[in-house]
Amino acid sequence: MADFEAKNGASDPAGKRLAVDVGQEILRAVANIEYGSVEVVIHDGRVVQIECREKIRLTGGEPVRKNPIRQIG
């Protein structure tokens, strides 16, 4: 996680910091999705929500999924 903070600006020009647990949740969301998107919702300069939209590819009528659908957190 320290590497994430070092590469992604642990503090911005305004001096705000990304909480370690928030950074870990974002990385976990990205790591757990094969096809789709991860959206980070920010209000007043704070991360308030992480949304995962996973795409399920269909081949021959059967869903192809690396892992079953799951809740993060």
PyMOL Python script that loads the backbone (N, CA, C, O; Angstrom):
from pymol import cmd

cmd.read_pdbstr("""\
ATOM      1  N   MET A   1       0.817  -1.186   0.000  1.00  0.00           N
ATOM      2  CA  MET A   1       0.000   0.000   0.000  1.00  0.00           C
ATOM      3  C   MET A   1       0.863   1.253   0.000  1.00  0.00           C
ATOM      4  O   MET A   1       0.486   2.262  -0.596  1.00  0.00           O
ATOM      5  N   ALA A   2       2.003   1.203   0.653  1.00  0.00           N
ATOM      6  CA  ALA A   2       2.891   2.360   0.658  1.00  0.00           C
ATOM      7  C   ALA A   2       3.326   2.697  -0.757  1.00  0.00           C
ATOM      8  O   ALA A   2       3.472   3.868  -1.109  1.00  0.00           O
ATOM      9  N   ASP A   3       3.532   1.656  -1.575  1.00  0.00           N
ATOM     10  CA  ASP A   3       3.910   1.859  -2.968  1.00  0.00           C
ATOM     11  C   ASP A   3       2.791   2.570  -3.717  1.00  0.00           C
ATOM     12  O   ASP A   3       3.059   3.457  -4.527  1.00  0.00           O
ATOM     13  N   PHE A   4       1.525   2.189  -3.456  1.00  0.00           N
ATOM     14  CA  PHE A   4       0.368   2.839  -4.063  1.00  0.00           C
ATOM     15  C   PHE A   4       0.353   4.323  -3.713  1.00  0.00           C
ATOM     16  O   PHE A   4       0.157   5.165  -4.589  1.00  0.00           O
ATOM     17  N   GLU A   5       0.558   4.644  -2.453  1.00  0.00           N
ATOM     18  CA  GLU A   5       0.541   6.037  -2.022  1.00  0.00           C
ATOM     19  C   GLU A   5       1.681   6.830  -2.635  1.00  0.00           C
ATOM     20  O   GLU A   5       1.499   7.984  -3.019  1.00  0.00           O
ATOM     21  N   ALA A   6       2.863   6.217  -2.729  1.00  0.00           N
ATOM     22  CA  ALA A   6       4.014   6.906  -3.296  1.00  0.00           C
ATOM     23  C   ALA A   6       3.793   7.219  -4.770  1.00  0.00           C
ATOM     24  O   ALA A   6       4.122   8.316  -5.222  1.00  0.00           O
ATOM     25  N   LYS A   7       3.242   6.275  -5.525  1.00  0.00           N
ATOM     26  CA  LYS A   7       3.039   6.455  -6.957  1.00  0.00           C
ATOM     27  C   LYS A   7       1.838   7.318  -7.283  1.00  0.00           C
ATOM     28  O   LYS A   7       1.831   7.987  -8.316  1.00  0.00           O
ATOM     29  N   ASN A   8       0.828   7.322  -6.438  1.00  0.00           N
ATOM     30  CA  ASN A   8      -0.421   7.993  -6.748  1.00  0.00           C
ATOM     31  C   ASN A   8      -0.662   9.228  -5.896  1.00  0.00           C
ATOM     32  O   ASN A   8      -1.810   9.613  -5.674  1.00  0.00           O
ATOM     33  N   GLY A   9       0.377   9.836  -5.429  1.00  0.00           N
ATOM     34  CA  GLY A   9       0.236  11.083  -4.702  1.00  0.00           C
ATOM     35  C   GLY A   9      -0.491  10.930  -3.395  1.00  0.00           C
ATOM     36  O   GLY A   9      -1.678  11.245  -3.308  1.00  0.00           O
ATOM     37  N   ALA A  10       0.192  10.454  -2.373  1.00  0.00           N
ATOM     38  CA  ALA A  10      -0.428  10.264  -1.066  1.00  0.00           C
ATOM     39  C   ALA A  10      -1.062  11.556  -0.582  1.00  0.00           C
ATOM     40  O   ALA A  10      -2.033  11.536   0.175  1.00  0.00           O
ATOM     41  N   SER A  11      -0.513  12.674  -1.021  1.00  0.00           N
ATOM     42  CA  SER A  11      -1.152  13.948  -0.695  1.00  0.00           C
ATOM     43  C   SER A  11      -1.248  14.777  -1.969  1.00  0.00           C
ATOM     44  O   SER A  11      -0.318  14.804  -2.775  1.00  0.00           O
ATOM     45  N   ASP A  12      -2.369  15.444  -2.141  1.00  0.00           N
ATOM     46  CA  ASP A  12      -2.566  16.279  -3.315  1.00  0.00           C
ATOM     47  C   ASP A  12      -2.097  17.689  -2.994  1.00  0.00           C
ATOM     48  O   ASP A  12      -1.656  17.942  -1.873  1.00  0.00           O
ATOM     49  N   PRO A  13      -2.180  18.620  -3.948  1.00  0.00           N
ATOM     50  CA  PRO A  13      -1.728  19.995  -3.679  1.00  0.00           C
ATOM     51  C   PRO A  13      -2.431  20.651  -2.496  1.00  0.00           C
ATOM     52  O   PRO A  13      -1.868  21.540  -1.857  1.00  0.00           O
ATOM     53  N   ALA A  14      -3.665  20.216  -2.196  1.00  0.00           N
ATOM     54  CA  ALA A  14      -4.398  20.797  -1.068  1.00  0.00           C
ATOM     55  C   ALA A  14      -4.007  20.144   0.252  1.00  0.00           C
ATOM     56  O   ALA A  14      -4.477  20.566   1.309  1.00  0.00           O
ATOM     57  N   GLY A  15      -3.150  19.115   0.208  1.00  0.00           N
ATOM     58  CA  GLY A  15      -2.701  18.455   1.425  1.00  0.00           C
ATOM     59  C   GLY A  15      -3.603  17.326   1.891  1.00  0.00           C
ATOM     60  O   GLY A  15      -3.408  16.803   2.988  1.00  0.00           O
ATOM     61  N   LYS A  16      -4.592  16.931   1.083  1.00  0.00           N
ATOM     62  CA  LYS A  16      -5.485  15.842   1.467  1.00  0.00           C
ATOM     63  C   LYS A  16      -4.779  14.518   1.239  1.00  0.00           C
ATOM     64  O   LYS A  16      -3.944  14.404   0.342  1.00  0.00           O
ATOM     65  N   ARG A  17      -5.108  13.516   2.046  1.00  0.00           N
ATOM     66  CA  ARG A  17      -4.511  12.186   1.917  1.00  0.00           C
ATOM     67  C   ARG A  17      -5.598  11.158   1.654  1.00  0.00           C
ATOM     68  O   ARG A  17      -6.718  11.271   2.152  1.00  0.00           O
ATOM     69  N   LEU A  18      -5.246  10.155   0.864  1.00  0.00           N
ATOM     70  CA  LEU A  18      -6.144   9.036   0.629  1.00  0.00           C
ATOM     71  C   LEU A  18      -5.934   8.049   1.767  1.00  0.00           C
ATOM     72  O   LEU A  18      -4.820   7.568   1.976  1.00  0.00           O
ATOM     73  N   ALA A  19      -6.999   7.743   2.505  1.00  0.00           N
ATOM     74  CA  ALA A  19      -6.891   6.792   3.617  1.00  0.00           C
ATOM     75  C   ALA A  19      -6.437   5.437   3.096  1.00  0.00           C
ATOM     76  O   ALA A  19      -6.865   5.002   2.027  1.00  0.00           O
ATOM     77  N   VAL A  20      -5.577   4.776   3.844  1.00  0.00           N
ATOM     78  CA  VAL A  20      -5.024   3.492   3.436  1.00  0.00           C
ATOM     79  C   VAL A  20      -6.132   2.478   3.181  1.00  0.00           C
ATOM     80  O   VAL A  20      -6.084   1.757   2.185  1.00  0.00           O
ATOM     81  N   ASP A  21      -7.131   2.407   4.062  1.00  0.00           N
ATOM     82  CA  ASP A  21      -8.204   1.430   3.874  1.00  0.00           C
ATOM     83  C   ASP A  21      -9.019   1.714   2.610  1.00  0.00           C
ATOM     84  O   ASP A  21      -9.481   0.780   1.955  1.00  0.00           O
ATOM     85  N   VAL A  22      -9.198   2.980   2.261  1.00  0.00           N
ATOM     86  CA  VAL A  22      -9.913   3.327   1.032  1.00  0.00           C
ATOM     87  C   VAL A  22      -9.095   2.893  -0.177  1.00  0.00           C
ATOM     88  O   VAL A  22      -9.638   2.328  -1.127  1.00  0.00           O
ATOM     89  N   GLY A  23      -7.814   3.149  -0.148  1.00  0.00           N
ATOM     90  CA  GLY A  23      -6.935   2.715  -1.233  1.00  0.00           C
ATOM     91  C   GLY A  23      -6.942   1.208  -1.400  1.00  0.00           C
ATOM     92  O   GLY A  23      -6.948   0.701  -2.522  1.00  0.00           O
ATOM     93  N   GLN A  24      -6.943   0.496  -0.288  1.00  0.00           N
ATOM     94  CA  GLN A  24      -6.978  -0.968  -0.339  1.00  0.00           C
ATOM     95  C   GLN A  24      -8.293  -1.470  -0.929  1.00  0.00           C
ATOM     96  O   GLN A  24      -8.292  -2.436  -1.692  1.00  0.00           O
ATOM     97  N   GLU A  25      -9.407  -0.838  -0.591  1.00  0.00           N
ATOM     98  CA  GLU A  25     -10.705  -1.235  -1.140  1.00  0.00           C
ATOM     99  C   GLU A  25     -10.752  -0.999  -2.651  1.00  0.00           C
ATOM    100  O   GLU A  25     -11.289  -1.826  -3.388  1.00  0.00           O
ATOM    101  N   ILE A  26     -10.197   0.114  -3.113  1.00  0.00           N
ATOM    102  CA  ILE A  26     -10.163   0.396  -4.548  1.00  0.00           C
ATOM    103  C   ILE A  26      -9.320  -0.652  -5.260  1.00  0.00           C
ATOM    104  O   ILE A  26      -9.736  -1.186  -6.288  1.00  0.00           O
ATOM    105  N   LEU A  27      -8.150  -0.950  -4.730  1.00  0.00           N
ATOM    106  CA  LEU A  27      -7.285  -1.964  -5.336  1.00  0.00           C
ATOM    107  C   LEU A  27      -7.940  -3.340  -5.314  1.00  0.00           C
ATOM    108  O   LEU A  27      -7.811  -4.096  -6.277  1.00  0.00           O
ATOM    109  N   ARG A  28      -8.638  -3.677  -4.235  1.00  0.00           N
ATOM    110  CA  ARG A  28      -9.325  -4.964  -4.144  1.00  0.00           C
ATOM    111  C   ARG A  28     -10.422  -5.054  -5.203  1.00  0.00           C
ATOM    112  O   ARG A  28     -10.595  -6.098  -5.833  1.00  0.00           O
ATOM    113  N   ALA A  29     -11.161  -3.962  -5.399  1.00  0.00           N
ATOM    114  CA  ALA A  29     -12.219  -3.946  -6.407  1.00  0.00           C
ATOM    115  C   ALA A  29     -11.641  -4.175  -7.797  1.00  0.00           C
ATOM    116  O   ALA A  29     -12.197  -4.944  -8.580  1.00  0.00           O
ATOM    117  N   VAL A  30     -10.546  -3.524  -8.106  1.00  0.00           N
ATOM    118  CA  VAL A  30      -9.903  -3.686  -9.416  1.00  0.00           C
ATOM    119  C   VAL A  30      -9.362  -5.104  -9.577  1.00  0.00           C
ATOM    120  O   VAL A  30      -9.489  -5.691 -10.651  1.00  0.00           O
ATOM    121  N   ALA A  31      -8.770  -5.652  -8.543  1.00  0.00           N
ATOM    122  CA  ALA A  31      -8.178  -6.991  -8.622  1.00  0.00           C
ATOM    123  C   ALA A  31      -9.239  -8.080  -8.778  1.00  0.00           C
ATOM    124  O   ALA A  31      -8.954  -9.127  -9.360  1.00  0.00           O
ATOM    125  N   ASN A  32     -10.451  -7.862  -8.273  1.00  0.00           N
ATOM    126  CA  ASN A  32     -11.484  -8.889  -8.271  1.00  0.00           C
ATOM    127  C   ASN A  32     -12.404  -8.858  -9.482  1.00  0.00           C
ATOM    128  O   ASN A  32     -13.338  -9.656  -9.563  1.00  0.00           O
ATOM    129  N   ILE A  33     -12.160  -7.958 -10.421  1.00  0.00           N
ATOM    130  CA  ILE A  33     -13.046  -7.859 -11.579  1.00  0.00           C
ATOM    131  C   ILE A  33     -12.281  -8.280 -12.832  1.00  0.00           C
ATOM    132  O   ILE A  33     -11.143  -7.863 -13.049  1.00  0.00           O
ATOM    133  N   GLU A  34     -12.926  -9.115 -13.655  1.00  0.00           N
ATOM    134  CA  GLU A  34     -12.264  -9.581 -14.875  1.00  0.00           C
ATOM    135  C   GLU A  34     -12.651  -8.716 -16.076  1.00  0.00           C
ATOM    136  O   GLU A  34     -11.786  -8.297 -16.845  1.00  0.00           O
ATOM    137  N   TYR A  35     -13.947  -8.449 -16.236  1.00  0.00           N
ATOM    138  CA  TYR A  35     -14.452  -7.574 -17.296  1.00  0.00           C
ATOM    139  C   TYR A  35     -15.410  -6.594 -16.656  1.00  0.00           C
ATOM    140  O   TYR A  35     -16.299  -7.003 -15.909  1.00  0.00           O
ATOM    141  N   GLY A  36     -15.252  -5.321 -16.929  1.00  0.00           N
ATOM    142  CA  GLY A  36     -16.177  -4.344 -16.384  1.00  0.00           C
ATOM    143  C   GLY A  36     -15.483  -3.068 -15.984  1.00  0.00           C
ATOM    144  O   GLY A  36     -14.480  -2.674 -16.580  1.00  0.00           O
ATOM    145  N   SER A  37     -16.027  -2.420 -14.962  1.00  0.00           N
ATOM    146  CA  SER A  37     -15.466  -1.141 -14.544  1.00  0.00           C
ATOM    147  C   SER A  37     -15.603  -0.957 -13.036  1.00  0.00           C
ATOM    148  O   SER A  37     -16.451  -1.569 -12.387  1.00  0.00           O
ATOM    149  N   VAL A  38     -14.745  -0.099 -12.505  1.00  0.00           N
ATOM    150  CA  VAL A  38     -14.793   0.290 -11.095  1.00  0.00           C
ATOM    151  C   VAL A  38     -14.908   1.809 -11.087  1.00  0.00           C
ATOM    152  O   VAL A  38     -14.093   2.508 -11.689  1.00  0.00           O
ATOM    153  N   GLU A  39     -15.919   2.303 -10.404  1.00  0.00           N
ATOM    154  CA  GLU A  39     -16.149   3.747 -10.330  1.00  0.00           C
ATOM    155  C   GLU A  39     -16.003   4.196  -8.880  1.00  0.00           C
ATOM    156  O   GLU A  39     -16.573   3.593  -7.971  1.00  0.00           O
ATOM    157  N   VAL A  40     -15.237   5.257  -8.678  1.00  0.00           N
ATOM    158  CA  VAL A  40     -15.034   5.814  -7.347  1.00  0.00           C
ATOM    159  C   VAL A  40     -15.835   7.110  -7.267  1.00  0.00           C
ATOM    160  O   VAL A  40     -15.617   8.030  -8.056  1.00  0.00           O
ATOM    161  N   VAL A  41     -16.762   7.180  -6.312  1.00  0.00           N
ATOM    162  CA  VAL A  41     -17.630   8.347  -6.149  1.00  0.00           C
ATOM    163  C   VAL A  41     -17.059   9.208  -5.026  1.00  0.00           C
ATOM    164  O   VAL A  41     -16.774   8.721  -3.932  1.00  0.00           O
ATOM    165  N   ILE A  42     -16.898  10.495  -5.321  1.00  0.00           N
ATOM    166  CA  ILE A  42     -16.277  11.428  -4.378  1.00  0.00           C
ATOM    167  C   ILE A  42     -17.229  12.583  -4.094  1.00  0.00           C
ATOM    168  O   ILE A  42     -17.791  13.164  -5.023  1.00  0.00           O
ATOM    169  N   HIS A  43     -17.417  12.922  -2.823  1.00  0.00           N
ATOM    170  CA  HIS A  43     -18.200  14.076  -2.393  1.00  0.00           C
ATOM    171  C   HIS A  43     -17.348  14.885  -1.428  1.00  0.00           C
ATOM    172  O   HIS A  43     -16.758  14.335  -0.499  1.00  0.00           O
ATOM    173  N   ASP A  44     -17.288  16.166  -1.648  1.00  0.00           N
ATOM    174  CA  ASP A  44     -16.513  17.070  -0.785  1.00  0.00           C
ATOM    175  C   ASP A  44     -15.077  16.592  -0.593  1.00  0.00           C
ATOM    176  O   ASP A  44     -14.523  16.701   0.501  1.00  0.00           O
ATOM    177  N   GLY A  45     -14.474  16.061  -1.661  1.00  0.00           N
ATOM    178  CA  GLY A  45     -13.077  15.629  -1.595  1.00  0.00           C
ATOM    179  C   GLY A  45     -12.848  14.311  -0.879  1.00  0.00           C
ATOM    180  O   GLY A  45     -11.700  13.950  -0.621  1.00  0.00           O
ATOM    181  N   ARG A  46     -13.920  13.574  -0.544  1.00  0.00           N
ATOM    182  CA  ARG A  46     -13.788  12.292   0.154  1.00  0.00           C
ATOM    183  C   ARG A  46     -14.420  11.185  -0.659  1.00  0.00           C
ATOM    184  O   ARG A  46     -15.477  11.379  -1.260  1.00  0.00           O
ATOM    185  N   VAL A  47     -13.785  10.025  -0.685  1.00  0.00           N
ATOM    186  CA  VAL A  47     -14.360   8.859  -1.338  1.00  0.00           C
ATOM    187  C   VAL A  47     -15.510   8.375  -0.477  1.00  0.00           C
ATOM    188  O   VAL A  47     -15.325   8.064   0.699  1.00  0.00           O
ATOM    189  N   VAL A  48     -16.706   8.310  -1.064  1.00  0.00           N
ATOM    190  CA  VAL A  48     -17.883   7.890  -0.313  1.00  0.00           C
ATOM    191  C   VAL A  48     -18.464   6.585  -0.827  1.00  0.00           C
ATOM    192  O   VAL A  48     -19.286   5.968  -0.149  1.00  0.00           O
ATOM    193  N   GLN A  49     -18.049   6.149  -2.023  1.00  0.00           N
ATOM    194  CA  GLN A  49     -18.636   4.942  -2.594  1.00  0.00           C
ATOM    195  C   GLN A  49     -17.711   4.369  -3.659  1.00  0.00           C
ATOM    196  O   GLN A  49     -17.060   5.110  -4.395  1.00  0.00           O
ATOM    197  N   ILE A  50     -17.661   3.053  -3.734  1.00  0.00           N
ATOM    198  CA  ILE A  50     -16.919   2.353  -4.781  1.00  0.00           C
ATOM    199  C   ILE A  50     -17.918   1.433  -5.468  1.00  0.00           C
ATOM    200  O   ILE A  50     -18.477   0.537  -4.835  1.00  0.00           O
ATOM    201  N   GLU A  51     -18.145   1.651  -6.761  1.00  0.00           N
ATOM    202  CA  GLU A  51     -19.110   0.849  -7.512  1.00  0.00           C
ATOM    203  C   GLU A  51     -18.367  -0.066  -8.476  1.00  0.00           C
ATOM    204  O   GLU A  51     -17.448   0.367  -9.171  1.00  0.00           O
ATOM    205  N   CYS A  52     -18.770  -1.338  -8.515  1.00  0.00           N
ATOM    206  CA  CYS A  52     -18.191  -2.316  -9.439  1.00  0.00           C
ATOM    207  C   CYS A  52     -19.276  -2.767 -10.398  1.00  0.00           C
ATOM    208  O   CYS A  52     -20.354  -3.193  -9.982  1.00  0.00           O
ATOM    209  N   ARG A  53     -18.980  -2.669 -11.677  1.00  0.00           N
ATOM    210  CA  ARG A  53     -19.894  -3.176 -12.702  1.00  0.00           C
ATOM    211  C   ARG A  53     -19.162  -4.274 -13.444  1.00  0.00           C
ATOM    212  O   ARG A  53     -18.224  -4.011 -14.196  1.00  0.00           O
ATOM    213  N   GLU A  54     -19.591  -5.490 -13.231  1.00  0.00           N
ATOM    214  CA  GLU A  54     -18.920  -6.629 -13.856  1.00  0.00           C
ATOM    215  C   GLU A  54     -19.710  -7.095 -15.064  1.00  0.00           C
ATOM    216  O   GLU A  54     -20.928  -7.263 -15.003  1.00  0.00           O
ATOM    217  N   LYS A  55     -18.999  -7.301 -16.160  1.00  0.00           N
ATOM    218  CA  LYS A  55     -19.600  -7.811 -17.384  1.00  0.00           C
ATOM    219  C   LYS A  55     -19.457  -9.329 -17.393  1.00  0.00           C
ATOM    220  O   LYS A  55     -18.413  -9.862 -17.019  1.00  0.00           O
ATOM    221  N   ILE A  56     -20.498 -10.012 -17.818  1.00  0.00           N
ATOM    222  CA  ILE A  56     -20.469 -11.471 -17.910  1.00  0.00           C
ATOM    223  C   ILE A  56     -20.532 -11.833 -19.389  1.00  0.00           C
ATOM    224  O   ILE A  56     -21.520 -11.543 -20.063  1.00  0.00           O
ATOM    225  N   ARG A  57     -19.482 -12.465 -19.887  1.00  0.00           N
ATOM    226  CA  ARG A  57     -19.408 -12.862 -21.292  1.00  0.00           C
ATOM    227  C   ARG A  57     -20.165 -14.160 -21.483  1.00  0.00           C
ATOM    228  O   ARG A  57     -20.002 -15.095 -20.699  1.00  0.00           O
ATOM    229  N   LEU A  58     -20.989 -14.229 -22.515  1.00  0.00           N
ATOM    230  CA  LEU A  58     -21.747 -15.438 -22.824  1.00  0.00           C
ATOM    231  C   LEU A  58     -21.167 -16.090 -24.076  1.00  0.00           C
ATOM    232  O   LEU A  58     -21.012 -15.439 -25.109  1.00  0.00           O
ATOM    233  N   THR A  59     -20.849 -17.381 -23.975  1.00  0.00           N
ATOM    234  CA  THR A  59     -20.395 -18.141 -25.130  1.00  0.00           C
ATOM    235  C   THR A  59     -21.193 -19.434 -25.172  1.00  0.00           C
ATOM    236  O   THR A  59     -21.169 -20.213 -24.219  1.00  0.00           O
ATOM    237  N   GLY A  60     -21.889 -19.663 -26.256  1.00  0.00           N
ATOM    238  CA  GLY A  60     -22.702 -20.873 -26.357  1.00  0.00           C
ATOM    239  C   GLY A  60     -23.848 -20.919 -25.370  1.00  0.00           C
ATOM    240  O   GLY A  60     -24.305 -22.003 -25.008  1.00  0.00           O
ATOM    241  N   GLY A  61     -24.331 -19.751 -24.919  1.00  0.00           N
ATOM    242  CA  GLY A  61     -25.455 -19.709 -24.001  1.00  0.00           C
ATOM    243  C   GLY A  61     -25.098 -19.876 -22.540  1.00  0.00           C
ATOM    244  O   GLY A  61     -25.971 -19.753 -21.680  1.00  0.00           O
ATOM    245  N   GLU A  62     -23.840 -20.153 -22.232  1.00  0.00           N
ATOM    246  CA  GLU A  62     -23.408 -20.331 -20.837  1.00  0.00           C
ATOM    247  C   GLU A  62     -22.574 -19.126 -20.391  1.00  0.00           C
ATOM    248  O   GLU A  62     -21.703 -18.675 -21.135  1.00  0.00           O
ATOM    249  N   PRO A  63     -22.829 -18.601 -19.192  1.00  0.00           N
ATOM    250  CA  PRO A  63     -22.003 -17.500 -18.694  1.00  0.00           C
ATOM    251  C   PRO A  63     -20.577 -17.960 -18.424  1.00  0.00           C
ATOM    252  O   PRO A  63     -20.351 -19.056 -17.911  1.00  0.00           O
ATOM    253  N   VAL A  64     -19.623 -17.109 -18.776  1.00  0.00           N
ATOM    254  CA  VAL A  64     -18.208 -17.402 -18.520  1.00  0.00           C
ATOM    255  C   VAL A  64     -17.731 -16.411 -17.479  1.00  0.00           C
ATOM    256  O   VAL A  64     -17.705 -15.206 -17.727  1.00  0.00           O
ATOM    257  N   ARG A  65     -17.353 -16.913 -16.315  1.00  0.00           N
ATOM    258  CA  ARG A  65     -16.991 -16.077 -15.186  1.00  0.00           C
ATOM    259  C   ARG A  65     -15.807 -16.692 -14.466  1.00  0.00           C
ATOM    260  O   ARG A  65     -15.801 -17.893 -14.197  1.00  0.00           O
ATOM    261  N   LYS A  66     -14.808 -15.885 -14.150  1.00  0.00           N
ATOM    262  CA  LYS A  66     -13.683 -16.384 -13.383  1.00  0.00           C
ATOM    263  C   LYS A  66     -14.108 -16.669 -11.954  1.00  0.00           C
ATOM    264  O   LYS A  66     -13.757 -17.714 -11.406  1.00  0.00           O
ATOM    265  N   ASN A  67     -14.849 -15.772 -11.345  1.00  0.00           N
ATOM    266  CA  ASN A  67     -15.319 -15.903  -9.966  1.00  0.00           C
ATOM    267  C   ASN A  67     -16.809 -15.579  -9.917  1.00  0.00           C
ATOM    268  O   ASN A  67     -17.286 -14.801 -10.743  1.00  0.00           O
ATOM    269  N   PRO A  68     -17.559 -16.152  -8.975  1.00  0.00           N
ATOM    270  CA  PRO A  68     -18.973 -15.806  -8.858  1.00  0.00           C
ATOM    271  C   PRO A  68     -19.146 -14.346  -8.419  1.00  0.00           C
ATOM    272  O   PRO A  68     -18.219 -13.739  -7.883  1.00  0.00           O
ATOM    273  N   ILE A  69     -20.321 -13.800  -8.647  1.00  0.00           N
ATOM    274  CA  ILE A  69     -20.602 -12.426  -8.216  1.00  0.00           C
ATOM    275  C   ILE A  69     -20.481 -12.348  -6.701  1.00  0.00           C
ATOM    276  O   ILE A  69     -20.934 -13.243  -5.989  1.00  0.00           O
ATOM    277  N   ARG A  70     -19.869 -11.276  -6.211  1.00  0.00           N
ATOM    278  CA  ARG A  70     -19.631 -11.154  -4.785  1.00  0.00           C
ATOM    279  C   ARG A  70     -19.708  -9.686  -4.358  1.00  0.00           C
ATOM    280  O   ARG A  70     -19.529  -8.781  -5.173  1.00  0.00           O
ATOM    281  N   GLN A  71     -19.973  -9.471  -3.093  1.00  0.00           N
ATOM    282  CA  GLN A  71     -19.951  -8.166  -2.473  1.00  0.00           C
ATOM    283  C   GLN A  71     -18.530  -7.857  -2.040  1.00  0.00           C
ATOM    284  O   GLN A  71     -17.821  -8.740  -1.557  1.00  0.00           O
ATOM    285  N   ILE A  72     -18.112  -6.623  -2.206  1.00  0.00           N
ATOM    286  CA  ILE A  72     -16.804  -6.196  -1.704  1.00  0.00           C
ATOM    287  C   ILE A  72     -17.025  -5.509  -0.374  1.00  0.00           C
ATOM    288  O   ILE A  72     -17.985  -4.756  -0.209  1.00  0.00           O
ATOM    289  N   GLY A  73     -16.139  -5.766   0.575  1.00  0.00           N
ATOM    290  CA  GLY A  73     -16.218  -5.038   1.824  1.00  0.00           C
ATOM    291  C   GLY A  73     -16.472  -5.843   2.967  1.00  0.00           C
ATOM    292  O   GLY A  73     -16.559  -5.324   4.081  1.00  0.00           O
TER     293      GLY A  73
END
""", "prot")
cmd.dss("prot")
cmd.show_as("cartoon", "prot")
cmd.util.cbc("prot")
cmd.orient("prot")
